Amino acid sequence: MKAQVAFIGLGVMGYPMAGHLQREGWKTTVYNRTDSKAQRWVQEYGGEAASTPRAAAAGNDVICVCVGNDDDVRSVFYGSDGLLAELKPGAIVIDHTTASAELARELNQAVIDAGGRFLDAPVSGGQQGAENGKLTAMIGGDQSALADVDTLLSSYAKTREYMGPAGHGQLAKMVNQICIAGVVQGLAEGLSFARKVGLDADTLIKAISQGAAGSWQMQNRYKTMWDQHYDHGFAVDWMRKDLKIALAEGDRQGLTLPLTALVDQFYAEVQQMGGNRWDTSSLLARLEKNRE
């Protein structure tokens, strides 16, 4: 018999992730801060909607969380209406939010104290990956819990890698975002250069994408960047939140992350251009504005 699941947070990622669970036969109860979205989800997928995180968690074997930041996570875990107030003994709590490693370690202990098991499992792949069920999950926490929920996670995460104790999933996601920042900035500079010197974008990418310069970003974003369409993925506001987490962890570790800090400031300039909700490939828009 499949476990009964609660899914808390129905944003651009959580909405389709919870949908995959319900479609694959996991009896799913959802909670969202804006209840109208939860009701729309129920109309689309079935399942049930709960009025609080506590009500969502009640009696369920697995509780998934996918919200915005550390404060949002704490708001659904703690307090009289928080999920910990009604955690079923032995329940597994999976936090898919991209948050700090410090918070993951805190939540791990809080869930243990409440009689459950915890996994920090931030995901990569963006809205498209969530909708297609092809996310990558980087997972920290109780390894035995991962073994018990791996089939459930496969509903929306095609790749699931155990990284180590609580917090290590979040640390791995920080590395992911650090690497993406550098790759997107390089691609933006390359395309800006190509436009200036009169190269054809399609022919250029055909020539270079299969070699050492190739990347997922190049394959999937060069065309929309070239056409100045920036509504195809992870928003600049969320990227800046993630880079702030990575930079803060770097400071705690005594590390300097000069490229990450620089690209973070470039994204701040994109925000000043009104690009808060543009996708992360909009670094090209900044370069082209500065060239005007």
TIROVO-468871 format. One record per residue: residue in one letter; x, y, z of N, C-alpha, C, O in turn; residue number from 1; chain. Coordinates in steps of 0.1 Angstrom, whole numbers, plus 2048, in hexadecimal, padded with zeros to 3 digits. Layout:
// residues N
REC:A:X:Y:Z:X:Y:Z:X:Y:Z:X:Y:Z:NUM:A .
...
END
This chain:
// residues 292
REC:M:808:7F4:800:800:800:800:809:80C:800:812:80D:808:1:A .
REC:K:805:816:7F7:80D:822:7F7:80B:82B:803:800:82B:808:2:A .
REC:A:815:832:807:814:83B:812:80B:847:80F:808:84A:804:3:A .
REC:Q:805:84C:81A:7FD:858:819:806:864:81A:80E:864:823:4:A .
REC:V:804:86E:812:80E:879:811:807:886:813:7FC:889:80F:5:A .
REC:A:80E:890:819:80B:89E:819:815:8A5:811:821:8A2:812:6:A .
REC:F:810:8AF:80A:81A:8B8:803:816:8C6:806:80B:8CB:804:7:A .
REC:I:820:8CD:80C:81E:8DB:811:826:8E5:808:832:8E4:808:8:A .
REC:G:81F:8ED:801:825:8F7:7F9:822:8F4:7EA:828:8EB:7E4:9:A .
REC:L:81A:8FC:7E3:816:8F9:7D6:81A:905:7CC:812:90B:7C5:10:A .
REC:G:827:908:7CD:82C:912:7C4:82F:90C:7B6:829:901:7B3:11:A .
REC:V:837:912:7AE:839:90E:7A1:840:900:7A0:83F:8F8:797:12:A .
REC:M:847:8FC:7AB:84D:8EF:7AC:844:8E5:7B3:841:8DA:7AE:13:A .
REC:G:83F:8E9:7BF:837:8E0:7C7:82A:8DC:7C1:825:8D0:7C3:14:A .
REC:Y:823:8E5:7B9:816:8E1:7B3:817:8D5:7AA:810:8CC:7AC:15:A .
REC:P:821:8D5:7A0:822:8C9:798:828:8BD:79F:824:8B2:79C:16:A .
REC:M:831:8BF:7A9:837:8B4:7B0:82C:8AD:7B8:82B:8A0:7B7:17:A .
REC:A:823:8B4:7BF:818:8AE:7C6:80F:8A7:7BC:809:89C:7BF:18:A .
REC:G:80D:8AD:7B0:805:8A7:7A6:80A:899:7A1:802:890:79F:19:A .
REC:H:817:898:7A0:81D:88B:79C:81A:880:7A7:817:875:7A3:20:A .
REC:L:81B:884:7B3:818:87A:7BE:809:875:7BD:807:869:7BD:21:A .
REC:Q:800:87E:7BC:7F2:87A:7BB:7EF:872:7AF:7E8:868:7B0:22:A .
REC:R:7F5:875:7A4:7F3:86E:797:7F8:860:798:7F3:857:792:23:A .
REC:E:803:85E:7A0:809:851:7A1:804:849:7AC:80A:83E:7B0:24:A .
REC:G:7F9:84D:7B2:7F2:845:7BC:7F5:847:7CA:7F1:840:7D3:25:A .
REC:W:7FD:852:7CD:800:855:7DB:7F4:85E:7E0:7F3:869:7DA:26:A .
REC:K:7ED:85A:7EA:7E2:862:7EF:7E7:86F:7F5:7EE:86E:7FF:27:A .
REC:T:7E5:87A:7EF:7EC:886:7F2:7E2:891:7F7:7D8:894:7F1:28:A .
REC:T:7E6:897:803:7DF:8A2:809:7E9:8AE:807:7F4:8AE:80A:29:A .
REC:V:7E3:8BA:802:7EC:8C5:800:7E8:8D1:809:7DD:8D2:80E:30:A .
REC:Y:7F2:8D9:80C:7F0:8E6:813:7F7:8F1:80B:803:8EF:807:31:A .
REC:N:7F1:8FC:80A:7F7:908:804:7F3:914:80C:7E7:915:810:32:A .
REC:R:7FC:91D:80D:7F8:92A:815:7EC:931:80F:7E4:936:816:33:A .
REC:T:7EC:931:801:7E0:936:7FA:7D7:92B:7F7:7DA:922:7EE:34:A .
REC:D:7CC:92A:7FE:7C4:91E:7FD:7BE:91C:7F0:7BB:910:7EC:35:A .
REC:S:7BB:927:7E8:7B5:925:7DB:7BE:91D:7D2:7B8:916:7C9:36:A .
REC:K:7CB:91D:7D3:7D4:915:7CB:7D3:907:7CF:7D3:8FE:7C7:37:A .
REC:A:7D1:904:7DC:7CF:8F6:7E1:7C2:8F0:7DB:7C2:8E5:7D7:38:A .
REC:Q:7B8:8F9:7DB:7AB:8F4:7D6:7AC:8F1:7C7:7A6:8E8:7C2:39:A .
REC:R:7B3:8FA:7C0:7B5:8F8:7B1:7BD:8EB:7AF:7BA:8E3:7A6:40:A .
REC:W:7C7:8E8:7B7:7CE:8DC:7B6:7C5:8CF:7B8:7C6:8C6:7B0:41:A .
REC:V:7BD:8D0:7C2:7B4:8C5:7C4:7AA:8C3:7B8:7A7:8B7:7B5:42:A .
REC:Q:7A5:8CE:7B3:79D:8CC:7A7:7A4:8C6:79B:79E:8BF:793:43:A .
REC:E:7B1:8C9:79A:7B9:8C4:78F:7BD:8B5:791:7BD:8AD:788:44:A .
REC:Y:7C1:8B2:79D:7C8:8A5:7A0:7C0:89B:7A8:7C2:88F:7A8:45:A .
REC:G:7B6:8A1:7B0:7B0:899:7BA:7B6:89B:7C8:7BC:8A6:7CA:46:A .
REC:G:7B7:891:7D0:7BD:893:7DD:7B4:89C:7E6:7A8:89E:7E4:47:A .
REC:E:7BB:8A1:7F0:7B4:8A9:7FA:7BC:8B6:7FD:7C8:8B6:7FB:48:A .
REC:A:7B6:8C0:802:7BC:8CC:807:7BA:8CE:816:7B0:8CB:81B:49:A .
REC:A:7C5:8D2:81D:7C4:8D4:82B:7C5:8E3:82E:7CA:8EB:826:50:A .
REC:S:7C0:8E7:839:7BF:8F5:83D:7CC:8FA:844:7CE:906:844:51:A .
REC:T:7D4:8F1:849:7E0:8F5:850:7EB:8EA:84D:7E8:8DF:849:52:A .
REC:P:7F8:8EE:84F:802:8E3:84E:800:8D8:858:802:8CC:855:53:A .
REC:R:7FB:8DB:864:7F8:8D1:86E:7EE:8C7:869:7EF:8BB:86A:54:A .
REC:A:7E3:8CD:863:7D8:8C4:85E:7DD:8BC:852:7D9:8B0:850:55:A .
REC:A:7E6:8C1:84A:7EB:8BA:83F:7F4:8AE:843:7F3:8A3:83E:56:A .
REC:A:7FB:8B0:84E:804:8A6:853:7FD:89B:85A:802:88F:85B:57:A .
REC:A:7F2:89E:860:7EB:895:869:7E8:887:863:7E1:886:858:58:A .
REC:G:7EE:87D:868:7EB:86F:864:7F3:86B:858:7F1:85F:853:59:A .
REC:N:7FB:873:852:802:870:845:810:86A:848:816:86E:852:60:A .
REC:D:814:861:83F:821:85A:841:82D:862:83C:838:861:842:61:A .
REC:V:82A:86B:832:835:873:82C:830:881:82B:825:883:826:62:A .
REC:I:838:88B:82F:834:899:82D:83F:8A0:825:84B:8A0:82A:63:A .
REC:C:83C:8A5:81A:845:8AC:811:842:8BB:812:837:8C0:813:64:A .
REC:V:84D:8C3:813:84C:8D1:814:854:8D8:808:85F:8D4:806:65:A .
REC:C:84E:8E2:802:855:8E9:7F7:850:8F7:7F7:846:8FB:7F0:66:A .
REC:V:857:8FF:7FF:853:90D:801:85E:917:7FD:867:913:7F5:67:A .
REC:G:85E:923:802:868:92D:7FC:875:92E:802:87F:92D:7FB:68:A .
REC:N:876:930:810:883:932:816:882:92D:824:879:927:829:69:A .
REC:D:88D:930:82C:88E:92A:839:882:92E:842:87D:926:849:70:A .
REC:D:87E:93B:841:873:940:84A:866:939:846:85E:935:84F:71:A .
REC:D:864:937:839:858:930:834:858:922:839:84D:91C:83D:72:A .
REC:V:863:91B:839:864:90D:83E:861:90D:84D:858:904:851:73:A .
REC:R:867:915:855:864:915:863:855:918:866:84F:912:86F:74:A .
REC:S:84F:920:85D:840:924:860:837:918:85E:82D:917:864:75:A .
REC:V:83B:90E:856:833:902:854:837:8F6:85D:82F:8ED:85E:76:A .
REC:F:842:8F7:863:847:8EC:86C:842:8EF:87A:83E:8E6:881:77:A .
REC:Y:843:8FB:87F:842:8FE:88D:834:905:890:82D:909:887:78:A .
REC:G:831:906:89D:826:90C:8A2:81A:903:8A3:81B:8F7:89F:79:A .
REC:S:80F:908:8A8:803:900:8AA:7FD:8FA:89E:7F6:8F0:89E:80:A .
REC:D:7FF:901:892:7FA:8FC:886:805:8F6:87D:802:8F3:871:81:A .
REC:G:811:8F4:882:81C:8EF:87B:81B:8E0:879:814:8D9:881:82:A .
REC:L:822:8DB:870:821:8CC:86D:827:8C4:878:822:8B8:87A:83:A .
REC:L:830:8C9:880:836:8C1:88B:82C:8BF:896:82D:8B6:89E:84:A .
REC:A:821:8C7:897:817:8C6:8A1:80F:8BA:89F:808:8B6:8A9:85:A .
REC:E:80F:8B4:893:806:8A9:891:80D:89E:889:807:897:880:86:A .
REC:L:81A:89C:88C:822:893:884:820:885:889:820:882:895:87:A .
REC:K:81C:87C:87F:81A:86E:882:827:867:886:831:86A:880:88:A .
REC:P:827:85F:891:833:858:895:839:850:889:832:849:882:89:A .
REC:G:846:852:886:84D:84B:87C:84B:852:86E:851:84D:864:90:A .
REC:A:844:85D:86D:842:864:861:84F:86A:85B:858:86D:863:91:A .
REC:I:850:86B:84E:85C:870:848:859:87E:842:84F:87F:83B:92:A .
REC:V:861:888:846:85F:895:841:86A:898:837:876:897:83A:93:A .
REC:I:866:89D:82B:870:8A0:821:86F:8AF:81D:864:8B3:819:94:A .
REC:D:879:8B6:81F:879:8C5:81C:880:8C7:80F:88C:8C5:80D:95:A .
REC:H:878:8CA:804:87D:8CD:7F7:881:8DC:7F5:886:8DF:7EB:96:A .
REC:T:87E:8E4:7FF:882:8F2:7FE:891:8F4:7FD:899:8EC:803:97:A .
REC:T:896:8FD:7F4:8A4:901:7F5:8A6:90A:800:8A1:916:800:98:A .
REC:A:8AC:906:80A:8AE:90D:817:8BC:90B:81C:8C5:906:815:99:A .
REC:S:8BE:910:828:8CC:90F:82E:8CF:901:834:8C5:8FB:838:100:A .
REC:A:8DB:8FE:834:8DF:8F1:83A:8DD:8F2:849:8D9:8E7:84F:101:A .
REC:E:8DE:8FD:84F:8DC:8FF:85D:8CD:8FC:860:8CB:8F5:86A:102:A .
REC:L:8C4:901:858:8B6:8FE:85A:8B4:8EF:859:8AC:8E9:861:103:A .
REC:A:8BA:8E8:84F:8B7:8DA:84E:8BC:8D2:85A:8B4:8C9:85E:104:A .
REC:R:8C7:8D6:860:8CB:8CF:86C:8C2:8D1:878:8BF:8C9:880:105:A .
REC:E:8BD:8DE:878:8B3:8E1:883:8A6:8D9:881:8A1:8D3:88B:106:A .
REC:L:8A1:8D8:875:895:8D1:872:896:8C2:875:88D:8BB:879:107:A .
REC:N:8A2:8BD:871:8A5:8AF:873:8A3:8AB:882:89C:8A1:885:108:A .
REC:Q:8A8:8B3:88B:8A7:8B0:899:899:8B2:89E:894:8AA:8A6:109:A .
REC:A:892:8BD:898:884:8BF:89C:87B:8B3:898:872:8AF:8A0:110:A .
REC:V:87D:8AE:88C:875:8A3:888:878:896:890:86F:88F:893:111:A .
REC:I:885:894:893:889:888:89B:882:88A:8A9:87C:880:8AE:112:A .
REC:D:882:896:8AF:87C:898:8BC:86D:895:8BB:867:891:8C5:113:A .
REC:A:867:897:8B0:858:895:8AE:855:887:8AA:849:883:8A8:114:A .
REC:G:85F:87E:8A9:85D:870:8A6:85E:86C:898:859:861:894:115:A .
REC:G:863:875:88F:863:872:881:872:872:87C:87B:872:883:116:A .
REC:R:873:871:86E:880:871:867:880:87C:85D:875:880:858:117:A .
REC:F:88B:882:85A:88C:88E:852:896:88C:847:8A1:886:848:118:A .
REC:L:893:892:83B:89C:893:830:89B:8A2:82A:890:8A7:828:119:A .
REC:D:8A7:8A8:829:8A8:8B4:821:8AB:8B0:813:8B5:8AA:810:120:A .
REC:A:8A2:8B4:809:8A3:8AF:7FC:89F:8BA:7F2:896:8B9:7EA:121:A .
REC:P:8A7:8C5:7F1:8A5:8CF:7E7:8A6:8C9:7D9:8AD:8BF:7D7:122:A .
REC:V:89F:8CF:7D0:89F:8CA:7C2:8A4:8D4:7B8:8A4:8E0:7BB:123:A .
REC:S:8A9:8CE:7AD:8AD:8D6:7A2:8A6:8D2:795:8A3:8C6:794:124:A .
REC:G:8A4:8DB:78C:89D:8D8:780:892:8E2:77C:88D:8E1:771:125:A .
REC:G:88F:8EA:785:886:8F5:783:878:8F1:780:874:8E5:782:126:A .
REC:Q:870:8FA:77C:861:8F8:77A:85F:8ED:76F:857:8E4:770:127:A .
REC:Q:867:8EE:764:866:8E4:75A:869:8D6:75F:862:8CC:75C:128:A .
REC:G:874:8D4:767:877:8C7:76D:86C:8C2:776:869:8B6:777:129:A .
REC:A:866:8CB:77E:85B:8C7:787:84F:8C3:77F:849:8B9:782:130:A .
REC:E:84C:8CA:774:840:8C6:76D:842:8B9:765:838:8B1:763:131:A .
REC:N:84E:8B6:761:851:8AA:75A:855:89E:763:857:893:75E:132:A .
REC:G:856:8A1:770:85A:896:779:868:892:778:86B:886:77A:133:A .
REC:K:871:89B:774:87F:898:771:888:8A1:77A:893:8A5:775:134:A .
REC:L:885:8A3:786:88D:8AB:78F:899:8A3:794:899:896:793:135:A .
REC:T:8A3:8A9:799:8AE:8A3:7A0:8AD:8A7:7AF:8AC:8B3:7B2:136:A .
REC:A:8AD:89D:7B8:8AD:8A0:7C6:8BA:89D:7CC:8C0:892:7CB:137:A .
REC:M:8BF:8A6:7D4:8CC:8A5:7DC:8C8:8A3:7EA:8C2:8AC:7F0:138:A .
REC:I:8CB:898:7F0:8C4:894:7FD:8CD:892:808:8D8:88B:807:139:A .
REC:G:8CA:898:813:8D1:896:820:8C7:891:82B:8BB:892:829:140:A .
REC:G:8CD:88B:835:8C4:887:840:8C5:878:843:8CF:872:840:141:A .
REC:D:8BA:873:847:8B9:865:84B:8B9:85C:83F:8AF:85B:837:142:A .
REC:Q:8C4:854:83C:8C5:84C:830:8BA:841:830:8B6:83D:825:143:A .
REC:S:8B7:83B:83B:8AC:831:83B:89F:837:837:897:830:831:144:A .
REC:A:89C:844:83A:890:84A:836:890:84B:827:885:84A:820:145:A .
REC:L:89B:84F:821:89C:850:812:899:842:80C:892:842:802:146:A .
REC:A:89E:838:811:89B:82A:80C:88C:828:80C:886:822:803:147:A .
REC:D:885:82D:816:876:82B:817:86E:833:80E:863:830:80A:148:A .
REC:V:874:83F:80A:86C:848:801:871:84A:7F3:86C:852:7EC:149:A .
REC:D:87B:842:7F0:881:843:7E3:877:842:7D7:878:849:7CE:150:A .
REC:T:86F:838:7D8:865:836:7CE:85B:842:7CD:858:846:7C2:151:A .
REC:L:857:847:7D8:84F:853:7D8:856:85F:7D1:850:866:7C9:152:A .
REC:L:863:861:7D5:86A:86C:7CF:86C:86B:7C0:86D:875:7B9:153:A .
REC:S:86D:85E:7BB:86E:85C:7AD:862:861:7A5:863:862:799:154:A .
REC:S:857:864:7AC:84C:869:7A4:84F:876:79E:849:879:793:155:A .
REC:Y:858:87E:7A3:85B:88B:79D:86B:88E:79D:86F:898:797:156:A .
REC:A:873:885:7A2:881:887:7A2:888:87B:79B:888:870:7A1:157:A .
REC:K:88C:87D:78F:892:872:788:8A0:86E:78D:8A4:863:78C:158:A .
REC:T:8A7:878:794:8B4:876:79A:8B3:879:7A9:8AE:884:7AC:159:A .
REC:R:8B7:86F:7B1:8B7:871:7BF:8C4:86C:7C5:8C7:861:7C5:160:A .
REC:E:8CB:876:7CB:8D9:873:7D0:8DA:876:7DF:8D7:881:7E3:161:A .
REC:Y:8DE:86C:7E6:8E0:86E:7F5:8EE:874:7F7:8F8:86F:7F2:162:A .
REC:M:8EE:880:7FE:8FA:888:7FF:901:886:80D:90C:889:80E:163:A .
REC:G:8F9:882:817:8FE:881:824:8F5:885:82F:8E9:885:82C:164:A .
REC:P:8FA:888:83B:8F1:88C:846:8E8:898:843:8EA:89F:839:165:A .
REC:A:8DF:89B:84C:8D6:8A7:84B:8DE:8B3:848:8E9:8B6:84E:166:A .
REC:G:8DA:8BB:83E:8E0:8C7:839:8E9:8C5:82D:8EB:8CE:825:167:A .
REC:H:8ED:8B8:82A:8F5:8B6:81E:8ED:8B7:811:8F3:8BA:807:168:A .
REC:G:8E0:8B5:811:8D9:8B7:805:8D9:8C6:802:8DA:8CA:7F6:169:A .
REC:Q:8D7:8CE:80C:8D7:8DD:80A:8E5:8E2:805:8E6:8EA:7FD:170:A .
REC:L:8F0:8DC:80B:8FD:8E0:807:900:8DC:7F8:906:8E4:7F1:171:A .
REC:A:8FB:8D1:7F4:8FC:8CD:7E6:8F4:8D6:7DD:8F9:8D9:7D2:172:A .
REC:K:8E8:8DB:7E1:8E1:8E4:7D9:8E8:8F1:7D8:8E7:8F8:7CE:173:A .
REC:M:8EF:8F5:7E2:8F7:902:7E1:902:900:7D6:904:90A:7CF:174:A .
REC:V:908:8F5:7D6:912:8F3:7CB:90B:8F4:7BE:911:8F9:7B4:175:A .
REC:N:900:8EE:7BD:8F8:8EE:7B0:8F6:8FD:7AB:8F8:900:7A0:176:A .
REC:Q:8F1:905:7B5:8EE:913:7B1:8FB:91B:7AE:8FB:923:7A5:177:A .
REC:I:905:918:7B5:912:91F:7B3:917:91C:7A4:91B:925:79D:178:A .
REC:C:916:90F:7A0:91A:90B:793:911:911:788:916:916:77E:179:A .
REC:I:904:911:78B:8FB:917:781:8FE:926:77F:8FE:92A:773:180:A .
REC:A:900:92D:789:903:93B:788:90E:93E:77F:90E:947:776:181:A .
REC:G:919:936:780:925:938:778:922:935:769:926:93C:760:182:A .
REC:V:91B:92A:767:918:925:75A:90F:92F:752:912:932:747:183:A .
REC:V:905:934:759:8FB:93D:752:902:94A:74F:900:950:744:184:A .
REC:Q:90B:94F:758:912:95B:755:91B:959:749:91C:962:740:185:A .
REC:G:922:94E:748:92B:94B:73D:923:94A:730:928:950:726:186:A .
REC:L:918:944:730:90F:943:724:90A:950:720:90A:954:714:187:A .
REC:A:906:959:72A:901:966:727:90C:96E:720:90A:975:716:188:A .
REC:E:918:96E:725:923:975:71F:926:970:711:929:978:708:189:A .
REC:G:926:963:70F:929:95D:702:91F:961:6F8:922:965:6ED:190:A .
REC:L:912:961:6FC:907:965:6F2:908:974:6EF:905:978:6E4:191:A .
REC:S:90B:97C:6F9:90D:98A:6F7:918:98D:6ED:916:995:6E4:192:A .
REC:F:923:986:6EF:92E:987:6E6:92A:983:6D7:92D:98A:6CE:193:A .
REC:A:923:978:6D7:91F:973:6CA:916:97C:6C2:917:97E:6B6:194:A .
REC:R:90C:982:6C9:903:98C:6C3:90B:998:6BE:909:99D:6B3:195:A .
REC:K:915:99D:6C6:91C:9A9:6C2:925:9A6:6B6:926:9AF:6AE:196:A .
REC:V:92B:99A:6B4:933:998:6A9:92C:992:69D:932:98F:693:197:A .
REC:G:91F:990:69E:917:98C:693:916:97D:690:914:979:685:198:A .
REC:L:918:974:69A:917:966:699:908:962:699:900:968:6A0:199:A .
REC:D:905:957:691:8F8:951:692:8F7:948:69E:8FF:93F:6A0:200:A .
REC:A:8ED:94A:6A6:8EC:943:6B3:8EA:934:6B1:8F1:92C:6B8:201:A .
REC:D:8E1:930:6A8:8DF:922:6A6:8EB:91B:6A1:8EE:910:6A6:202:A .
REC:T:8F2:921:698:8FE:91A:692:909:91A:69D:910:910:69E:203:A .
REC:L:90A:924:6A4:914:925:6AF:912:91A:6B9:91B:912:6BC:204:A .
REC:I:906:919:6BE:903:90F:6C8:905:900:6C3:909:8F8:6CA:205:A .
REC:K:901:8FE:6B6:903:8F1:6B0:912:8EE:6B0:916:8E2:6B1:206:A .
REC:A:91A:8F8:6AE:929:8F6:6AD:92F:8F3:6BB:938:8EB:6BC:207:A .
REC:I:92A:8FA:6C5:932:8F9:6D2:92B:8F1:6DD:931:8EE:6E7:208:A .
REC:S:91E:8EE:6DB:917:8E8:6E6:91A:8DA:6E9:918:8D5:6F4:209:A .
REC:Q:920:8D3:6E0:924:8C5:6E2:932:8C3:6E7:936:8B8:6EA:210:A .
REC:G:939:8CE:6E9:947:8CE:6EE:947:8D2:6FD:93E:8D1:704:211:A .
REC:A:953:8D6:701:956:8DA:70F:94D:8E6:713:94B:8E7:71F:212:A .
REC:A:949:8EE:70A:941:8FA:70E:932:8F6:711:92B:8FE:716:213:A .
REC:G:92E:8EA:70D:920:8E7:70E:91B:8E6:71C:922:8E3:725:214:A .
REC:S:90E:8E8:71E:907:8E7:72B:8F8:8E6:729:8F3:8E9:71E:215:A .
REC:W:8F1:8E2:733:8E3:8E2:733:8DD:8F0:730:8D4:8F2:728:216:A .
REC:Q:8E3:8FA:736:8DF:908:734:8E0:90C:725:8D7:912:720:217:A .
REC:M:8EB:908:71F:8ED:90B:711:8E3:904:709:8DD:90B:700:218:A .
REC:Q:8E1:8F8:70B:8D7:8F0:703:8C9:8F5:704:8C1:8F5:6FA:219:A .
REC:N:8C5:8F9:710:8B7:8FC:713:8B3:90A:714:8A8:90E:714:220:A .
REC:R:8BD:913:715:8BA:921:717:8C0:92B:70D:8BC:936:70C:221:A .
REC:Y:8CA:926:704:8D0:930:6FB:8C6:936:6F2:8C7:942:6F0:222:A .
REC:K:8BC:92F:6ED:8B2:934:6E4:8AA:93F:6EA:8A7:949:6E4:223:A .
REC:T:8A4:93C:6F6:89C:945:6FC:8A4:952:701:89E:95D:700:224:A .
REC:M:8B0:950:705:8B9:95B:708:8BB:964:6FC:8BA:970:6FD:225:A .
REC:W:8BE:95E:6F1:8C1:965:6E4:8B4:96D:6E0:8B6:978:6DB:226:A .
REC:D:8A8:967:6E2:89C:96E:6DF:897:977:6EA:88C:97D:6E8:227:A .
REC:Q:89E:978:6F5:89B:981:700:88E:97D:706:886:986:70A:228:A .
REC:H:88C:970:708:880:96B:70F:885:966:71D:88D:95C:71D:229:A .
REC:Y:880:96B:727:886:967:734:87B:963:73E:87B:966:74A:230:A .
REC:D:871:95B:739:867:956:741:866:947:741:85B:941:740:231:A .
REC:H:872:940:741:873:932:73F:879:92A:74A:87E:91F:748:232:A .
REC:G:878:92F:756:87E:927:761:87F:92E:76E:877:937:771:233:A .
REC:F:889:92A:775:88C:92E:783:88E:93D:784:896:943:77D:234:A .
REC:A:886:944:78C:886:953:78D:893:958:794:899:952:79C:235:A .
REC:V:896:964:78F:8A2:96B:795:8A1:96D:7A4:8AA:96B:7AB:236:A .
REC:D:895:971:7A9:893:972:7B7:897:966:7BF:89D:967:7C9:237:A .
REC:W:893:95A:7BA:896:94E:7C1:8A5:94A:7BF:8AB:945:7C9:238:A .
REC:M:8AB:94D:7B4:8B9:94B:7B3:8C1:953:7BC:8CB:94F:7C2:239:A .
REC:R:8BD:960:7BE:8C4:968:7C8:8C3:963:7D6:8CC:964:7DE:240:A .
REC:K:8B7:95E:7D9:8B5:958:7E6:8BF:94C:7E8:8C5:94B:7F3:241:A .
REC:D:8C0:944:7DE:8C9:938:7DF:8D7:93C:7DF:8DF:936:7E7:242:A .
REC:L:8DB:946:7D8:8E9:94A:7D8:8ED:951:7E5:8F8:94F:7EA:243:A .
REC:K:8E3:957:7EB:8E5:95D:7F9:8E8:952:803:8F1:953:80B:244:A .
REC:I:8E1:947:802:8E3:93C:80B:8F1:936:808:8F8:933:812:245:A .
REC:A:8F5:934:7FC:902:92F:7F9:90D:938:7FD:917:933:803:246:A .
REC:L:90C:945:7FB:916:94E:800:917:94F:80F:922:950:814:247:A .
REC:A:90C:94E:816:90C:94E:824:913:941:82A:91B:942:833:248:A .
REC:E:911:936:823:917:929:827:926:92A:824:92E:925:82C:249:A .
REC:G:92A:930:819:938:932:816:93F:93A:821:94A:937:825:250:A .
REC:D:938:945:825:93E:94D:830:940:944:83D:94A:946:843:251:A .
REC:R:936:93C:840:937:934:84C:943:92A:84A:949:927:854:252:A .
REC:Q:946:926:83E:950:91C:83C:95E:923:83A:968:91C:838:253:A .
REC:G:95E:930:83A:96B:938:837:96F:937:829:97B:938:826:254:A .
REC:L:965:936:820:968:935:811:964:942:80A:95A:948:80E:255:A .
REC:T:96C:945:800:968:950:7F7:962:94A:7EA:968:941:7E5:256:A .
REC:L:957:950:7E6:950:94B:7DA:94F:957:7D0:944:95D:7CF:257:A .
REC:P:95A:95C:7CB:95A:969:7C4:951:969:7B7:94A:973:7B5:258:A .
REC:L:951:95E:7B0:948:95E:7A4:939:95E:7A8:931:965:7A2:259:A .
REC:T:936:956:7B2:928:956:7B7:924:963:7BC:919:968:7B9:260:A .
REC:A:92C:96A:7C3:929:977:7C9:927:981:7BD:91E:98A:7BE:261:A .
REC:L:92F:981:7B3:92E:98A:7A8:921:987:7A0:91A:991:79D:262:A .
REC:V:91E:97B:79D:912:978:795:906:97B:79E:8FB:980:798:263:A .
REC:D:906:97A:7AB:8FB:97E:7B3:8F9:98D:7B2:8ED:991:7B1:264:A .
REC:Q:903:995:7B1:901:9A3:7AE:8FC:9A6:7A0:8F4:9B0:79F:265:A .
REC:F:900:99E:797:8FA:9A0:789:8EB:99D:78A:8E3:9A4:783:266:A .
REC:Y:8E7:993:791:8D9:990:793:8D2:99C:79A:8C6:99F:797:267:A .
REC:A:8D8:9A2:7A3:8D3:9AE:7AA:8D0:9B9:79F:8C6:9C0:7A0:268:A .
REC:E:8D9:9BB:796:8D7:9C4:78B:8CB:9C0:782:8C3:9C9:77E:269:A .
REC:V:8C9:9B4:780:8BD:9AF:778:8B1:9B2:780:8A7:9B7:77A:270:A .
REC:Q:8B1:9B1:78D:8A5:9B4:795:8A2:9C3:794:897:9C7:793:271:A .
REC:Q:8AD:9CB:794:8AB:9DA:792:8A5:9DE:785:89F:9E8:783:272:A .
REC:M:8A7:9D5:77B:8A1:9D7:76D:892:9D2:76D:88C:9D4:763:273:A .
REC:G:88D:9CD:778:880:9C8:779:87F:9B9:776:874:9B4:773:274:A .
REC:G:88A:9B2:776:88A:9A4:772:889:99B:77E:88E:990:77C:275:A .
REC:N:883:99E:788:882:995:794:87C:988:790:881:97E:796:276:A .
REC:R:872:987:787:86C:97B:784:871:975:777:86C:96B:772:277:A .
REC:W:87B:97C:770:881:976:765:889:969:769:88C:968:775:278:A .
REC:D:88B:960:760:893:954:763:8A2:958:764:8A6:963:760:279:A .
REC:T:8AA:94F:769:8B8:951:76C:8C0:954:760:8CB:95A:761:280:A .
REC:S:8BB:950:754:8C3:953:748:8C3:962:744:8C9:966:73B:281:A .
REC:S:8BB:96A:74B:8BA:978:749:8C7:980:74B:8C7:98C:74A:282:A .
REC:L:8D1:979:750:8DE:980:750:8E2:986:743:8E9:990:743:283:A .
REC:L:8DE:981:738:8E0:986:72B:8DA:994:729:8DF:99D:723:284:A .
REC:A:8CE:995:72F:8C7:9A2:72E:8CF:9AD:735:8CF:9B9:730:285:A .
REC:R:8D5:9AA:73F:8DE:9B4:746:8E9:9B8:73D:8EC:9C4:73C:286:A .
REC:L:8F0:9AF:737:8FB:9B2:72E:8F7:9BA:722:8FE:9C4:71E:287:A .
REC:E:8EB:9B7:71D:8E7:9BF:711:8E2:9CD:715:8E4:9D6:70D:288:A .
REC:K:8DD:9CE:721:8D9:9DC:725:8E5:9E4:728:8E6:9F0:724:289:A .
REC:N:8F0:9DE:72D:8FC:9E6:730:903:9E9:723:90B:9F2:723:290:A .
REC:R:900:9E2:718:907:9E5:70C:900:9F0:704:906:9F6:6FA:291:A .
REC:E:8F4:9F3:708:8EC:9FD:701:8F3:A0B:702:8ED:A15:6FC:292:A .
END
